[in-house]
Amino acid sequence: MSAEVLTVAAYAALWLVLTGYVVRLARRQARLEADLRALRTSQESSRTPSSPPPAPAARP
């Protein structure tokens, strides 16, 4: 194989790896945002005016 073909193949592989990584990050962020939204909703619905706000949950 020529050097040009190997270079194009290397760039294509790198592009696929980076694209997969970005997609995973976007899915993780969306999942975390949904979890946070659900947590805030559950806290607001269970909170009474006389009770102090609950401490934030620790995330791993």
HTML snippet that shows the backbone in 3Dmol.js (N, CA, C, O; Angstrom):
<script src="https://3Dmol.org/build/3Dmol-min.js"></script>
<div id="view" style="width:600px;height:400px;position:relative"></div>
<script>
const pdb = `
ATOM      1  N   MET A   1       0.848  -1.192   0.000  1.00  0.00           N
ATOM      2  CA  MET A   1       0.000   0.000   0.000  1.00  0.00           C
ATOM      3  C   MET A   1       0.882   1.240   0.000  1.00  0.00           C
ATOM      4  O   MET A   1       1.995   1.248   0.526  1.00  0.00           O
ATOM      5  N   SER A   2       0.350   2.266  -0.599  1.00  0.00           N
ATOM      6  CA  SER A   2       1.121   3.506  -0.637  1.00  0.00           C
ATOM      7  C   SER A   2       0.949   4.279   0.664  1.00  0.00           C
ATOM      8  O   SER A   2       0.037   4.016   1.449  1.00  0.00           O
ATOM      9  N   ALA A   3       1.827   5.215   0.870  1.00  0.00           N
ATOM     10  CA  ALA A   3       1.784   6.022   2.089  1.00  0.00           C
ATOM     11  C   ALA A   3       0.505   6.848   2.155  1.00  0.00           C
ATOM     12  O   ALA A   3      -0.040   7.077   3.235  1.00  0.00           O
ATOM     13  N   GLU A   4       0.026   7.295   0.986  1.00  0.00           N
ATOM     14  CA  GLU A   4      -1.194   8.103   0.972  1.00  0.00           C
ATOM     15  C   GLU A   4      -2.401   7.288   1.441  1.00  0.00           C
ATOM     16  O   GLU A   4      -3.241   7.792   2.187  1.00  0.00           O
ATOM     17  N   VAL A   5      -2.484   6.042   1.008  1.00  0.00           N
ATOM     18  CA  VAL A   5      -3.603   5.187   1.403  1.00  0.00           C
ATOM     19  C   VAL A   5      -3.550   4.920   2.903  1.00  0.00           C
ATOM     20  O   VAL A   5      -4.577   4.957   3.581  1.00  0.00           O
ATOM     21  N   LEU A   6      -2.359   4.653   3.419  1.00  0.00           N
ATOM     22  CA  LEU A   6      -2.219   4.418   4.854  1.00  0.00           C
ATOM     23  C   LEU A   6      -2.571   5.666   5.653  1.00  0.00           C
ATOM     24  O   LEU A   6      -3.186   5.569   6.716  1.00  0.00           O
ATOM     25  N   THR A   7      -2.191   6.825   5.157  1.00  0.00           N
ATOM     26  CA  THR A   7      -2.505   8.075   5.845  1.00  0.00           C
ATOM     27  C   THR A   7      -4.018   8.304   5.885  1.00  0.00           C
ATOM     28  O   THR A   7      -4.573   8.671   6.920  1.00  0.00           O
ATOM     29  N   VAL A   8      -4.668   8.084   4.756  1.00  0.00           N
ATOM     30  CA  VAL A   8      -6.123   8.256   4.701  1.00  0.00           C
ATOM     31  C   VAL A   8      -6.809   7.257   5.628  1.00  0.00           C
ATOM     32  O   VAL A   8      -7.765   7.608   6.321  1.00  0.00           O
ATOM     33  N   ALA A   9      -6.331   6.019   5.646  1.00  0.00           N
ATOM     34  CA  ALA A   9      -6.919   5.009   6.528  1.00  0.00           C
ATOM     35  C   ALA A   9      -6.714   5.384   7.992  1.00  0.00           C
ATOM     36  O   ALA A   9      -7.615   5.197   8.810  1.00  0.00           O
ATOM     37  N   ALA A  10      -5.546   5.907   8.327  1.00  0.00           N
ATOM     38  CA  ALA A  10      -5.282   6.311   9.711  1.00  0.00           C
ATOM     39  C   ALA A  10      -6.185   7.469  10.117  1.00  0.00           C
ATOM     40  O   ALA A  10      -6.727   7.474  11.223  1.00  0.00           O
ATOM     41  N   TYR A  11      -6.352   8.454   9.229  1.00  0.00           N
ATOM     42  CA  TYR A  11      -7.236   9.573   9.546  1.00  0.00           C
ATOM     43  C   TYR A  11      -8.690   9.115   9.669  1.00  0.00           C
ATOM     44  O   TYR A  11      -9.427   9.609  10.523  1.00  0.00           O
ATOM     45  N   ALA A  12      -9.101   8.178   8.824  1.00  0.00           N
ATOM     46  CA  ALA A  12     -10.474   7.671   8.907  1.00  0.00           C
ATOM     47  C   ALA A  12     -10.697   6.938  10.232  1.00  0.00           C
ATOM     48  O   ALA A  12     -11.735   7.107  10.872  1.00  0.00           O
ATOM     49  N   ALA A  13      -9.729   6.133  10.635  1.00  0.00           N
ATOM     50  CA  ALA A  13      -9.852   5.421  11.910  1.00  0.00           C
ATOM     51  C   ALA A  13      -9.887   6.402  13.074  1.00  0.00           C
ATOM     52  O   ALA A  13     -10.686   6.247  13.997  1.00  0.00           O
ATOM     53  N   LEU A  14      -9.030   7.402  13.030  1.00  0.00           N
ATOM     54  CA  LEU A  14      -9.016   8.414  14.088  1.00  0.00           C
ATOM     55  C   LEU A  14     -10.345   9.159  14.139  1.00  0.00           C
ATOM     56  O   LEU A  14     -10.871   9.418  15.222  1.00  0.00           O
ATOM     57  N   TRP A  15     -10.887   9.503  12.983  1.00  0.00           N
ATOM     58  CA  TRP A  15     -12.174  10.190  12.913  1.00  0.00           C
ATOM     59  C   TRP A  15     -13.282   9.341  13.548  1.00  0.00           C
ATOM     60  O   TRP A  15     -14.107   9.855  14.303  1.00  0.00           O
ATOM     61  N   LEU A  16     -13.293   8.048  13.239  1.00  0.00           N
ATOM     62  CA  LEU A  16     -14.320   7.169  13.802  1.00  0.00           C
ATOM     63  C   LEU A  16     -14.187   7.047  15.317  1.00  0.00           C
ATOM     64  O   LEU A  16     -15.188   7.065  16.033  1.00  0.00           O
ATOM     65  N   VAL A  17     -12.972   6.924  15.801  1.00  0.00           N
ATOM     66  CA  VAL A  17     -12.755   6.809  17.247  1.00  0.00           C
ATOM     67  C   VAL A  17     -13.201   8.083  17.951  1.00  0.00           C
ATOM     68  O   VAL A  17     -13.908   8.024  18.957  1.00  0.00           O
ATOM     69  N   LEU A  18     -12.791   9.230  17.430  1.00  0.00           N
ATOM     70  CA  LEU A  18     -13.157  10.498  18.063  1.00  0.00           C
ATOM     71  C   LEU A  18     -14.662  10.746  17.990  1.00  0.00           C
ATOM     72  O   LEU A  18     -15.253  11.243  18.949  1.00  0.00           O
ATOM     73  N   THR A  19     -15.282  10.407  16.873  1.00  0.00           N
ATOM     74  CA  THR A  19     -16.728  10.578  16.744  1.00  0.00           C
ATOM     75  C   THR A  19     -17.466   9.705  17.755  1.00  0.00           C
ATOM     76  O   THR A  19     -18.420  10.156  18.390  1.00  0.00           O
ATOM     77  N   GLY A  20     -17.030   8.468  17.902  1.00  0.00           N
ATOM     78  CA  GLY A  20     -17.643   7.586  18.894  1.00  0.00           C
ATOM     79  C   GLY A  20     -17.495   8.126  20.301  1.00  0.00           C
ATOM     80  O   GLY A  20     -18.421   8.036  21.107  1.00  0.00           O
ATOM     81  N   TYR A  21     -16.331   8.687  20.601  1.00  0.00           N
ATOM     82  CA  TYR A  21     -16.093   9.255  21.929  1.00  0.00           C
ATOM     83  C   TYR A  21     -17.011  10.445  22.185  1.00  0.00           C
ATOM     84  O   TYR A  21     -17.581  10.568  23.270  1.00  0.00           O
ATOM     85  N   VAL A  22     -17.158  11.320  21.196  1.00  0.00           N
ATOM     86  CA  VAL A  22     -18.021  12.494  21.349  1.00  0.00           C
ATOM     87  C   VAL A  22     -19.482  12.068  21.507  1.00  0.00           C
ATOM     88  O   VAL A  22     -20.216  12.657  22.301  1.00  0.00           O
ATOM     89  N   VAL A  23     -19.901  11.062  20.764  1.00  0.00           N
ATOM     90  CA  VAL A  23     -21.277  10.573  20.887  1.00  0.00           C
ATOM     91  C   VAL A  23     -21.518  10.012  22.283  1.00  0.00           C
ATOM     92  O   VAL A  23     -22.566  10.258  22.882  1.00  0.00           O
ATOM     93  N   ARG A  24     -20.545   9.256  22.804  1.00  0.00           N
ATOM     94  CA  ARG A  24     -20.686   8.724  24.170  1.00  0.00           C
ATOM     95  C   ARG A  24     -20.768   9.846  25.190  1.00  0.00           C
ATOM     96  O   ARG A  24     -21.570   9.783  26.121  1.00  0.00           O
ATOM     97  N   LEU A  25     -19.939  10.876  25.021  1.00  0.00           N
ATOM     98  CA  LEU A  25     -19.989  12.006  25.951  1.00  0.00           C
ATOM     99  C   LEU A  25     -21.337  12.713  25.893  1.00  0.00           C
ATOM    100  O   LEU A  25     -21.887  13.090  26.928  1.00  0.00           O
ATOM    101  N   ALA A  26     -21.873  12.895  24.686  1.00  0.00           N
ATOM    102  CA  ALA A  26     -23.165  13.561  24.547  1.00  0.00           C
ATOM    103  C   ALA A  26     -24.276  12.748  25.204  1.00  0.00           C
ATOM    104  O   ALA A  26     -25.157  13.308  25.855  1.00  0.00           O
ATOM    105  N   ARG A  27     -24.235  11.427  25.033  1.00  0.00           N
ATOM    106  CA  ARG A  27     -25.251  10.577  25.669  1.00  0.00           C
ATOM    107  C   ARG A  27     -25.122  10.620  27.181  1.00  0.00           C
ATOM    108  O   ARG A  27     -26.127  10.667  27.891  1.00  0.00           O
ATOM    109  N   ARG A  28     -23.897  10.605  27.677  1.00  0.00           N
ATOM    110  CA  ARG A  28     -23.689  10.657  29.129  1.00  0.00           C
ATOM    111  C   ARG A  28     -24.188  11.986  29.695  1.00  0.00           C
ATOM    112  O   ARG A  28     -24.825  12.020  30.748  1.00  0.00           O
ATOM    113  N   GLN A  29     -23.893  13.085  28.982  1.00  0.00           N
ATOM    114  CA  GLN A  29     -24.347  14.386  29.456  1.00  0.00           C
ATOM    115  C   GLN A  29     -25.872  14.447  29.472  1.00  0.00           C
ATOM    116  O   GLN A  29     -26.461  14.954  30.427  1.00  0.00           O
ATOM    117  N   ALA A  30     -26.508  13.939  28.434  1.00  0.00           N
ATOM    118  CA  ALA A  30     -27.970  13.950  28.388  1.00  0.00           C
ATOM    119  C   ALA A  30     -28.554  13.126  29.531  1.00  0.00           C
ATOM    120  O   ALA A  30     -29.549  13.520  30.139  1.00  0.00           O
ATOM    121  N   ARG A  31     -27.934  11.981  29.823  1.00  0.00           N
ATOM    122  CA  ARG A  31     -28.409  11.138  30.922  1.00  0.00           C
ATOM    123  C   ARG A  31     -28.244  11.841  32.261  1.00  0.00           C
ATOM    124  O   ARG A  31     -29.136  11.787  33.108  1.00  0.00           O
ATOM    125  N   LEU A  32     -27.094  12.509  32.455  1.00  0.00           N
ATOM    126  CA  LEU A  32     -26.865  13.227  33.707  1.00  0.00           C
ATOM    127  C   LEU A  32     -27.826  14.401  33.860  1.00  0.00           C
ATOM    128  O   LEU A  32     -28.319  14.664  34.957  1.00  0.00           O
ATOM    129  N   GLU A  33     -28.093  15.112  32.753  1.00  0.00           N
ATOM    130  CA  GLU A  33     -29.039  16.222  32.821  1.00  0.00           C
ATOM    131  C   GLU A  33     -30.439  15.721  33.165  1.00  0.00           C
ATOM    132  O   GLU A  33     -31.153  16.359  33.939  1.00  0.00           O
ATOM    133  N   ALA A  34     -30.831  14.590  32.599  1.00  0.00           N
ATOM    134  CA  ALA A  34     -32.148  14.027  32.913  1.00  0.00           C
ATOM    135  C   ALA A  34     -32.212  13.603  34.379  1.00  0.00           C
ATOM    136  O   ALA A  34     -33.221  13.823  35.048  1.00  0.00           O
ATOM    137  N   ASP A  35     -31.138  12.997  34.875  1.00  0.00           N
ATOM    138  CA  ASP A  35     -31.098  12.610  36.291  1.00  0.00           C
ATOM    139  C   ASP A  35     -31.193  13.832  37.196  1.00  0.00           C
ATOM    140  O   ASP A  35     -31.912  13.816  38.195  1.00  0.00           O
ATOM    141  N   LEU A  36     -30.472  14.884  36.846  1.00  0.00           N
ATOM    142  CA  LEU A  36     -30.497  16.100  37.650  1.00  0.00           C
ATOM    143  C   LEU A  36     -31.879  16.739  37.627  1.00  0.00           C
ATOM    144  O   LEU A  36     -32.372  17.203  38.655  1.00  0.00           O
ATOM    145  N   ARG A  37     -32.502  16.762  36.452  1.00  0.00           N
ATOM    146  CA  ARG A  37     -33.848  17.322  36.334  1.00  0.00           C
ATOM    147  C   ARG A  37     -34.833  16.527  37.195  1.00  0.00           C
ATOM    148  O   ARG A  37     -35.673  17.108  37.882  1.00  0.00           O
ATOM    149  N   ALA A  38     -34.725  15.205  37.156  1.00  0.00           N
ATOM    150  CA  ALA A  38     -35.615  14.367  37.965  1.00  0.00           C
ATOM    151  C   ALA A  38     -35.354  14.576  39.450  1.00  0.00           C
ATOM    152  O   ALA A  38     -36.290  14.611  40.248  1.00  0.00           O
ATOM    153  N   LEU A  39     -34.092  14.715  39.822  1.00  0.00           N
ATOM    154  CA  LEU A  39     -33.754  14.931  41.230  1.00  0.00           C
ATOM    155  C   LEU A  39     -34.309  16.264  41.716  1.00  0.00           C
ATOM    156  O   LEU A  39     -34.872  16.345  42.808  1.00  0.00           O
ATOM    157  N   ARG A  40     -34.153  17.297  40.915  1.00  0.00           N
ATOM    158  CA  ARG A  40     -34.681  18.611  41.309  1.00  0.00           C
ATOM    159  C   ARG A  40     -36.199  18.576  41.416  1.00  0.00           C
ATOM    160  O   ARG A  40     -36.778  19.161  42.331  1.00  0.00           O
ATOM    161  N   THR A  41     -36.835  17.895  40.486  1.00  0.00           N
ATOM    162  CA  THR A  41     -38.295  17.802  40.516  1.00  0.00           C
ATOM    163  C   THR A  41     -38.760  17.068  41.763  1.00  0.00           C
ATOM    164  O   THR A  41     -39.720  17.485  42.411  1.00  0.00           O
ATOM    165  N   SER A  42     -38.080  15.973  42.104  1.00  0.00           N
ATOM    166  CA  SER A  42     -38.488  15.218  43.292  1.00  0.00           C
ATOM    167  C   SER A  42     -38.218  16.009  44.569  1.00  0.00           C
ATOM    168  O   SER A  42     -38.984  15.913  45.527  1.00  0.00           O
ATOM    169  N   GLN A  43     -37.150  16.780  44.592  1.00  0.00           N
ATOM    170  CA  GLN A  43     -36.853  17.590  45.775  1.00  0.00           C
ATOM    171  C   GLN A  43     -37.867  18.710  45.938  1.00  0.00           C
ATOM    172  O   GLN A  43     -38.307  18.992  47.052  1.00  0.00           O
ATOM    173  N   GLU A  44     -38.242  19.355  44.831  1.00  0.00           N
ATOM    174  CA  GLU A  44     -39.196  20.456  44.918  1.00  0.00           C
ATOM    175  C   GLU A  44     -40.576  19.955  45.330  1.00  0.00           C
ATOM    176  O   GLU A  44     -41.296  20.650  46.048  1.00  0.00           O
ATOM    177  N   SER A  45     -40.950  18.769  44.889  1.00  0.00           N
ATOM    178  CA  SER A  45     -42.279  18.266  45.235  1.00  0.00           C
ATOM    179  C   SER A  45     -42.338  17.774  46.681  1.00  0.00           C
ATOM    180  O   SER A  45     -43.405  17.791  47.294  1.00  0.00           O
ATOM    181  N   SER A  46     -41.201  17.336  47.234  1.00  0.00           N
ATOM    182  CA  SER A  46     -41.213  16.826  48.605  1.00  0.00           C
ATOM    183  C   SER A  46     -40.849  17.892  49.631  1.00  0.00           C
ATOM    184  O   SER A  46     -40.994  17.664  50.832  1.00  0.00           O
ATOM    185  N   ARG A  47     -40.388  19.028  49.187  1.00  0.00           N
ATOM    186  CA  ARG A  47     -39.944  20.071  50.117  1.00  0.00           C
ATOM    187  C   ARG A  47     -41.145  20.829  50.684  1.00  0.00           C
ATOM    188  O   ARG A  47     -42.088  21.159  49.965  1.00  0.00           O
ATOM    189  N   THR A  48     -41.088  21.094  51.975  1.00  0.00           N
ATOM    190  CA  THR A  48     -42.110  21.915  52.615  1.00  0.00           C
ATOM    191  C   THR A  48     -41.455  23.232  53.016  1.00  0.00           C
ATOM    192  O   THR A  48     -40.232  23.284  53.149  1.00  0.00           O
ATOM    193  N   PRO A  49     -42.226  24.290  53.212  1.00  0.00           N
ATOM    194  CA  PRO A  49     -41.618  25.584  53.554  1.00  0.00           C
ATOM    195  C   PRO A  49     -40.818  25.566  54.849  1.00  0.00           C
ATOM    196  O   PRO A  49     -39.875  26.345  54.990  1.00  0.00           O
ATOM    197  N   SER A  50     -41.163  24.703  55.798  1.00  0.00           N
ATOM    198  CA  SER A  50     -40.467  24.712  57.081  1.00  0.00           C
ATOM    199  C   SER A  50     -39.215  23.840  57.092  1.00  0.00           C
ATOM    200  O   SER A  50     -38.391  23.960  57.999  1.00  0.00           O
ATOM    201  N   SER A  51     -39.060  22.971  56.106  1.00  0.00           N
ATOM    202  CA  SER A  51     -37.901  22.071  56.120  1.00  0.00           C
ATOM    203  C   SER A  51     -36.722  22.704  55.382  1.00  0.00           C
ATOM    204  O   SER A  51     -36.916  23.398  54.384  1.00  0.00           O
ATOM    205  N   PRO A  52     -35.512  22.469  55.863  1.00  0.00           N
ATOM    206  CA  PRO A  52     -34.341  23.009  55.159  1.00  0.00           C
ATOM    207  C   PRO A  52     -34.103  22.244  53.865  1.00  0.00           C
ATOM    208  O   PRO A  52     -34.541  21.100  53.741  1.00  0.00           O
ATOM    209  N   PRO A  53     -33.429  22.842  52.912  1.00  0.00           N
ATOM    210  CA  PRO A  53     -33.165  22.127  51.658  1.00  0.00           C
ATOM    211  C   PRO A  53     -32.234  20.948  51.909  1.00  0.00           C
ATOM    212  O   PRO A  53     -31.302  21.061  52.705  1.00  0.00           O
ATOM    213  N   PRO A  54     -32.467  19.828  51.250  1.00  0.00           N
ATOM    214  CA  PRO A  54     -31.614  18.658  51.463  1.00  0.00           C
ATOM    215  C   PRO A  54     -30.222  18.868  50.884  1.00  0.00           C
ATOM    216  O   PRO A  54     -30.030  19.648  49.951  1.00  0.00           O
ATOM    217  N   ALA A  55     -29.263  18.161  51.452  1.00  0.00           N
ATOM    218  CA  ALA A  55     -27.891  18.249  50.952  1.00  0.00           C
ATOM    219  C   ALA A  55     -27.818  17.582  49.584  1.00  0.00           C
ATOM    220  O   ALA A  55     -28.515  16.597  49.339  1.00  0.00           O
ATOM    221  N   PRO A  56     -26.981  18.108  48.690  1.00  0.00           N
ATOM    222  CA  PRO A  56     -26.868  17.488  47.358  1.00  0.00           C
ATOM    223  C   PRO A  56     -26.267  16.092  47.459  1.00  0.00           C
ATOM    224  O   PRO A  56     -25.395  15.833  48.288  1.00  0.00           O
ATOM    225  N   ALA A  57     -26.743  15.209  46.611  1.00  0.00           N
ATOM    226  CA  ALA A  57     -26.250  13.825  46.612  1.00  0.00           C
ATOM    227  C   ALA A  57     -24.868  13.776  45.985  1.00  0.00           C
ATOM    228  O   ALA A  57     -24.594  14.481  45.013  1.00  0.00           O
ATOM    229  N   ALA A  58     -24.007  12.954  46.536  1.00  0.00           N
ATOM    230  CA  ALA A  58     -22.657  12.794  45.995  1.00  0.00           C
ATOM    231  C   ALA A  58     -22.723  11.926  44.754  1.00  0.00           C
ATOM    232  O   ALA A  58     -23.375  10.881  44.749  1.00  0.00           O
ATOM    233  N   ARG A  59     -22.044  12.363  43.698  1.00  0.00           N
ATOM    234  CA  ARG A  59     -21.996  11.608  42.448  1.00  0.00           C
ATOM    235  C   ARG A  59     -20.682  10.857  42.373  1.00  0.00           C
ATOM    236  O   ARG A  59     -19.640  11.392  42.749  1.00  0.00           O
ATOM    237  N   PRO A  60     -20.717   9.643  41.899  1.00  0.00           N
ATOM    238  CA  PRO A  60     -19.447   8.896  41.771  1.00  0.00           C
ATOM    239  C   PRO A  60     -18.579   9.447  40.669  1.00  0.00           C
ATOM    240  O   PRO A  60     -17.484   8.937  40.431  1.00  0.00           O
TER     241      PRO A  60
END
`;
const viewer = $3Dmol.createViewer("view");
viewer.addModel(pdb, "pdb");
viewer.setStyle({}, {cartoon: {color: "spectrum"}});
viewer.zoomTo();
viewer.render();
</script>
